[in-house]
Amino acid sequence: MSYTNEGEVVQSARGVSSLAASGCVRYFVDGMEWQSAQPGDINQFVNGNEIVGAEIYQGTTAPAQYSRGMGDCTTIVLWTRQTVRDR
């Protein structure tokens, strides 16, 4: 984790990829891929108090529904209270 003017930013421990200077980290929120406009902006989208579950996968260990052909990325899957209420 590093800190920027925008807040905390998660960085992959797997090294630098060609997609981001700090390593490739992909997010899914309630099953949908989160497209970051800038590093750390997920912190403004998801309130930590709403998170009820988290899954973290390194590289190719991510299940197929969270794999998009970038096997070197760290994948973070977040589940919120909203999804739990909807089920």
Buried (B, 14 or more C-beta within 10 A) or exposed (E): EEEEEEEEBBBBEBEEBEEBEBBBBBBBBBEEEBEBEEBBBBBEEBEEEBEEEEEEBBBEEBEEEBBEEBEBBBBBBBBBBEBEEEE
